[in-house]
Amino acid sequence: MPTSASSYRIIEGNPPESALPLPAQRLAIVLSNGDSTSLTLLPVLAGLGIITIERPFDGESAGIIAAARPELLAIVCDLADPAASRMLSTVVGSGPARIVALDTGRSVTGSVAAFELGADTVLSVLDDARVIRAAIGALLRRLEPASPAPADASRCTRIGDLVIDLDTCEVRESGETVPLTRTEFRIVSYLASHAGSVRSPGQILSAIHDYTYTDAEAQQAVKVYVRRIRQKLDACTTRSAEIVTTRAFGYRLQAIALRTVPTSPGAAA
């Protein structure tokens, strides 16, 4: 890990001679593209008691993330910039941390792309500090250990022969694993929990992302996700469930009804 003061800085609660957190503290790494500002984000993290390493994004970023193992990763850049995709791809593949994308622009396309690449939430540098704090607080609450479920509690939902396994975060169609991304899995899980009921694009995204969309943004994003999920379900050897579009309302997940071919008169029994 670099030690030059110009390469990174540690905000609040820096452990002596180390960039790693104390056992009871959380660690965040904030990466920027050099032209971005995270002046709003840094005080919020400090106020939440989080040790923060702030540094430019470069070739050493992946190694630093792997060594430090932060609970939270934030990238600060214009999400419409092609460089944002490289930054997100690097941090998503570097560990299990929750990922915050802080947009210095205001691009719907960039925000949708950030979610598709694996960001857990997308915020803007123009957002009020209270909004940023609430969003990050929600992410941190998800890191808290959950109460153990009873040994006989079912963690699987079945729609036809489509099984949504919440323990392994897998979807299986007749035993065949469907290769969904994290966001796609969340969408299928949400629709499965409301099987047969129509869910609007806004309801779907509100359930899986800490971000408030306009109706137009939600429709565009969910349309892309649903198309990709359908393609992966269609690629399975057998299909027992499908996502159905209810025009002007939303989507629902349902079992595919069996279609019998009528036997012609005189055919052998």
N, C-alpha and C positions, 0 to 999 in steps of 0.2 A: 504494500500500500504506500502511495507517495506520502512524503512528509513535508513537502514544501508548503509554506503558508499560502502561496499564491495558487496552489492547485486545489485546495479545499479548505473549508472551515467548519468547525463544530459549534453548534448553537446550543447553549443552555446545558448545564450538567455534564460537561465533558469529563469522563473518567481520567484520572491521572495516567499519562503516558500510554493512552490507549484510545482507539476510536470505537471500541466495542462497548455495549451498554452494561451497566451494573445489573445484577440478577433481577431486581424488582422494577427495572425501567424498560421502556420501549425505545426502539431505535427506528428512525426514518432516514432515508437517503433522498435528497432532492437533487435532480439532475436538470441542468438547463443547457440551451444551445449557445449561450454566451451573450445573445442579444435580448434574452428574456429577463423578466423581473419576477421574483417570488416574494416581494416585500410584504404582501398580505399573508401569504402562506406561512412564513417563518414565525411571526408572532403567534399565530394560531397553534402551531405545533408546540411552541414553547409553553403556551398557556395550558396545553393538555399534558404537560410534563414529559414531553417526548424529546429525547436526545436527537438532534438533527445534524447530519453531515450534508453540507451543501457543496457541490462541485460542478464544474462543467462536464458535459457528456463527452467522452473520448474513448479511445481504445482500451483504457484500463477499467472502464466502468463495470463491465461484467465481472471481472475478477474481484473488484472491491465489493460488489453486491454478494458474490458467493462467499467471500471471507467474513463479511460482517453479518450476513443473514438478518436483514432488517425486517420488522413486521410491516413496514409501510414504505412504499416507493412512490415518489412523485416526479413526474417529468413536467417541465415548464417550457413551453414552446408554442409556436403557431401550428396548430394541428393540421392546417391546410398545406403546410410545408412538407415536401417529400421526406425531409430529414426526420420528421416526427415518426414516420413509419419505422425507420431504422432504430430510433430510440426505443419505441415501444416493443419492437421485436426483440431487442436486446434485453430489456428488463423483464419481459414476460417469460423469457427462457432462462432467467437467472435464479429462479427460486419461487417459493410459494407466497411471497409477500403480497399484500393488498396493493393495488396500483391505482394511483390518482393521476389523471391527466389534467393539467391546468393550462387552459388555452389562452394564449395572448391575443388571438384573433377571435372571430365569432363565426366560425364556419360550421354549418350543419353537416356538410359532407365530411369535414375533418372530425367532428364529434362522433358521427356514426362509424367512421373508419377506426377511431380509437377504441370504441366498444368492441368492434369486430376483431380487433387485434388482441383484446384481452383486458382492457382497462376496466376496473370495477366501478369507477365513477368518473365523470367528466365535469370539470368546473371551469369558470372563467376568472381571469385576474380582475375582471370588473365586478365579480360577485361580492356582496357584502361579506365581511369577515364572519358574521354570524352564520351565514349560509355555509361557508367553507368549514367552519367549526362543526356544524351539525352533521354535514356529510361525512367528515372524517371520523367524528364520534360514532356514527352509525357503522362505519367499517370496523372500527376498533371493537365495538360490542360483539361483532361477529367472530372476533378472535377469542372471546371468552369461552372457556370450556363449558360445554353444555352438560346438563345433568344427565347421568347415564340412564338410558332407556331400559325398561324392564326386559328381562332376557327373552320373553316370548313376544315382545312387541314387533310387529311387522314394519319393515322399512322399505317395502316394495309396493308399487302400485301396478296393477295389471289392467291393460286395455286390450281385450282379445288375447293374443299371444305376445303382445308388446309389454315388456316388463321394464319399469323404471325403478332402478335400485338406488336408493338414496345413500346407502352405506358405501357402495363402491363407485357412486357417481357414474353409473353405466346405464345405457339403454340397450336392451336385447330384444330382438325380434325372432321368436321361435328358437331361442338359444344363440342366435347370431348377433354379435356385438355391432351396434350402429356407431360409427366413429364420429360422434358429435363433439363440437367445441364446448368450452365451459358455458358460454352464453346460450348456445343451442340446447344444451342439456337443461339449463334453468328454464328455458321457455317450454320445453316438452314436459318437465316436471310440473310447472305451473298449470299448463293446460290439462295435464292428467289429474291434478288435484281438483279440477273443475270439469271433469270429463262429461261431455254431452252438452255443456253450457257454453254459450258464446261469450268470449272475452274480447273487449275492444283492444286495439293496438296500445292505447294509453294505459289500460289496466295491465296489460302484459309487461310493458316496459317499467311501469311503476313497481311491479312486483319483483323485478330482477335487478334494477339499477337505481342508484341514489341520484336521480337526475330528473328534472321536470321538463317534459317535452311539450311542444305545441302539437296539436292534432296532426298537422302536416308532417312534422318531423317523425312522430310516432308511426304514422302510416308508412312512410318511406322506409324506416328502419326495420319494422316488423315484416314488411313485404319481402325484404332481402333475406332476413333470417328464415322465414317460413319457406321460401323457395329452396334454400339450401338444405333445410331439414327434409323437405319432401324428396329432393334428389337423393339423399342418403337413404331414406326409407324405401324409395323405389328401387334402389340398388340391391336391396336384400333379396335373398332367394324366395322368401315368402313374405306376404304382407297381410297383417290382420288388423291394422289400425291406420287411420289417415287423419290429416288435418284438413278440415273442411272450411271453406270461406263462405261466410254469410255476408253477402254484398251490403255495404254501407253500415255494417255493424261490427264485424270482427271475425274471429276464428274459433273453432272448437275441435277438440280431439275426440274421435269416436272409433269404435270398432267397425270394421268393414262387414256389412251384412253378407251372409252367405248367399250366393246366387246359384240356384238350382236350374239345371237345363231340363225343360219338360220332356218327358219320354213320349215319343210319337206313338200313335195307336198301332198296335200290332207288334211293337218292339218286345223283345224277350225281357222277362222280368229279371 
